[in-house]
């Protein structure tokens, strides 16, 4: 088992009333951005990643969001390049680059190769489709999201493994001259981990490529269902899924006392853990998700990615299971799902 450290790197200084008026982080006006505080935050987050390495974490993970104080990582590859130079042992995990909205897979192949070289092979190159709100920010058509994701992924692998120069003419991407000079330190290319929020199509795609699937704090029940799908799909492709194929992001709060940790946890229930990332109309634009993915998302507590009422939030804050009960249930469900995959 590998244990990594991850934080959204949020901008913490937006007035609370602005968030309530907007009903979400995405689309809050950048008039609230303070340059000095932003500069302090970026340096703080980099120092924090270095400290995670000192504490013995196997990996530090970065993600990317746009147009929102929820995550300062608008261009996470910049942070990854810095960490590649100032850290020594820790894996640098990207969860991940949103291929359909960046729209330049050749540039992406070059950037990641440089990071892998600077770190001497410590990069894990994760890919994502990009949240629904990213489609708005980057002027991307959500109906073509999965097509562009698949084509960009396949192109990047070719760019890293096929000697150039060569010409590429695809459905969504076109290049006259493909010949990236700097190639990844790892041969043939870096490891790849794929994060997700309960899309069966993504899980099947991961199993087909033997990429680990990482549930992003998703409800345990639906997550285990997807692990079963992964295991079945792996069998179809001639291999047996193991612990190396499954990952899970779990929000954790540490404080001097149980009471202080619980108080911190209450903030997460509203502040990004449930509906605060973006409003429903931005979260799931038409054509972005399949019907089966939406059905699984609706199984989240309170339908968390589809919208949560204040009553549900209050219930989650006050009536949730005890720490020991919750941990026992997580161990039981994850253990059963893992053993079924064997």
N, C-alpha and C positions, 0 to 999 in steps of 0.2 A: 504494500500500500504506500502511496505517495501522498503527502499532505502539503497543500499549498496555501498561500496567503493571498487574499483578494479583497479589495475595497472599491467601491464605485468612484472614489475620489470626488466627492461632491463639493460644490461651491456652497458654503454654509451660511452665507451672509445675506441671502435674499430675505426681505421682511416677510414675516409669516402671513400678514394680511394679503400680500401680493399673490402668494400661493393659493390662499383660499379663494380669492377673487377669480383666479384663473382655473381653479379646480384641478390643477396638475402642475408638474414642473415644466413639461414641454410647452413652449410658446410663451413663457414668462418673458417680459421685455428685458433685453440686455442693458437697459438704462440703469439697472441695479448692480451692474458689474463694477467692482472697485479694482483698479489695476494693481495697487500695492498689495491688497489682500490676495488677489489672484496669483501674483508672483510668489508671495509667501506660501500659498497652498501648494503650488507645483513643486517647490523645493522641499516642502514638508513631506509630500507623498513619495518623492524619490528617496529621502532619508528614511522614511518608514519602510520602504522595500529593502533597503540595505540592512536595516535593523532586523527585518524578518529573516534575512539570510544569516545574520549573526545568531539568531535564536534557534536556527537549525531547520527551518522550513525547507522542504525539497524544491519548492517552486514559488515564484511570485507571479501573479496573473494580472493582466491588463485587459481592459475592454475599451470600447469606443462608442460614444453617442454624440449627437449633434444638436445644437440649438436648444440646450437645456442645462440648467444648473445641477441637475441630477448627477451628471458625470462631467468632470473637467477634461476627460480624455477625448478631445475632438480629433486628435491625430495620435493615436496611441503608439504608432511606430516611432515617433520622435522620442517618447519616453522609453520605449524598448531599446532604442539605439543608445541612449544615455546609460541605461542599466546594463547593457551589454559591456560597456567599458568600465563602470564603477563597481560592478559585482564580480565575484570570482568563481563561485561554484553553483549557485542556484539556477534552476531552469527558469527561463523567461517564457511564460505561457501567454499566448494571445488568444482571447476568447470573445470575439475574434474579429478579424477583418471582414467588414460587410461587403462582399464582392459585388452584389448587384447594384449597389448605390455608389460605389467608388468608380466603377465603369472604366477602369484602366488596368487590366490584369498584367500587362507587360511592365508597367511602372511598379506594380505590387511585387512582381517576381524579383525585380532589381532591389527594391528596398529591403525585402526580407532576406535576400542573399547577403547583403551587406551586414545586416544585424547578426546573422548566423556566423559570418566570418569574424566579426569583431568579438563576439562572445566565444568563439572557437567551439561552436557546435552545441550551444545551450538553448537554442530557440525551439519552441514548440509553436508551429504555425496553425492556429485554429481559424476556422472560417465560420461566418454566420451569414444569414440572409439579410440582416438588418431589421430592427424593430419597425413596426408599422409607421411610427412617426418619422423614421429615417427616409421613408419614401417621399413624404412631403418636403422635408428639408432639402433633399438632394434631387428633387424633381424627377423621381423615378416612377415608372409605371408598375404598380404592384402586380398586375396581371402577368408580367414577364419576369417577375422576381426569381422564381425557381429556375426557369430556363437560363437566365443570365448567370445565376449562381453556378449551375452545372457547367456551363460553357467556360466561364472564367476559371473555375477550378481545373478543368481538364487542360485548358491552355497553359496555365501556370506550370503544371507538371511537365508538359511538353517543353516549355521554355527552359526548364531546369535540366532536362534529360536529353533533348534532341539537339545535336550539334547544328549550329547555324552557319551562315545566315539562311533563313527560309521565309517564305511569304505565308501569311495566314488570312484566310477568308472564311469567317464563320457567319452565323446568323446575326449575332449582336456585336461582334468585335471584328475589326479588320486592321491588319498591320502589313505594311510593305516589306519591312525588314526586321526580322526577329533574330537577334544575336546578342543576348545579354552577356556581357563580358565576365562580370563577377558571378560565380555560381556558388550555391550554398556550401558551407564547410562540411555538413553532413552529406553522406552519399547514400542514395541518389538525391535525397532532399530531406528536410527536417521532419520530425514527427508531426502528426496532425491530430488534434483533439477537437471534437465538434460539440459545442454547447447548444442547448435547445430548451424550449418550453412546451413540450408535449405535442410535437408534430410526428405522426406515424411515418410520414414520407421521409422526414429527415432521419429517423431511426433506421429505416430500411436502407437508405442510402449509406449511412455509416456502416452498417453491417456488411453491405456489399463491398465497401472499400476497406473493411477491417479497421476503421477508425474508432477510437473510444467515443462513446456518447456521454456527455456530461449534463445531467439535469440541473437546471439553474434554480434551485430552491423550490422545485415543483412539489406538489402534494405527493405523499409517499405512495398511495394506492395507484393512481394513474402512472406514476414513474415505474413502478414494478410491472404494470401491464406492458409498458413500452420495452422494458428489459426482456420480457417474455417474447415480444415481437422480434427484438434483436437476436435472441438466441435461436428462434425458429428460422430467421433469415440467414443467420450464420451457418446453420446446418445445411440449408439449400446451397450455400456456396462452398461447402466441403470442409468446414472447420468448426471447432467447438469454442463457443464464447467462454471467456474466463474473466477473472477480476481485472485484467488489463484492459478490458473492453468497456468498463463501466466507471463513471465518475459522478460525483454529486456535490453540489454547492449547498452548504447549510449555513444560514446566518447564525453567528455566535457572538454573544456579548459577555465580556469579562469585566468584572469590577471587584472592589474590595469585599463586598458582601453580596449575598443573594438578593437583598432588597434593592441595592443600587443597580445590579444587573437587570432585574425585572423592570425597573424604571426606564433604563436605556432601551430595553426591548419594546416597551410600549411605543416609543418614538418610531421604531421601525415599522410597526403595524400600519401607521399612516404614512410615514415619511419614505415611501418608495417600496415598502414591502408589499403593498396591495395596489391601490388604484392611483397612487400619486404620480406615477411615471408619465402617463399621458391620458388624455380624455378618451372615452371609448371610440369616438369618431376618428381619432388619430391612431389608436392602437391597432385596430383591425380594418384597414381600408378595403374596399371591395376588390376581390380577386387575390388578396394576399395569402389567405389560408384556405385549405380544403375544408369541406364540411366535417370530415372525421376529426381533423385537428381542432376545430371549434368545439365539437362535442367533448373532446378530452379537456380542453381549457375550461369548459363549464363545470367540470368536476373538481376544479380547484376550490379550496375553502371559500365559500361565498362567491364563487365564480370570479376569482380575484383579478384575472386579466380582462374580464369583461365588464367590470364595474361592481363596486361594493357599497352598500348603504352604510350610513353612520351607525345604524343599529347593529349591523354585522361587525363593524369595527369595534364597537363597544363590547360586544359579546366576546370577540377574540381577545380583547385586552383583559377582561375580567374573569371569563369562564373557561379558559383554556385548560388543558391537562397539566398535571404537575410535571415537574422536570423528570422525575424517575419514570412515571407512567409513559411520558412521551418517548424517552430514550428506549425503554423496553419495547414499545410498539415499533419504533424505527428499526431496532435490531431484528425484531421478529420478521417484519415484512421484507426488509432488505435481505436478510439471511435466507428466507424462503425463496425469494425471487432468484438470488444468486445460485442456490443449490439446484433449482429447476433448470438453470442455464447449463449446468454441467452435464 
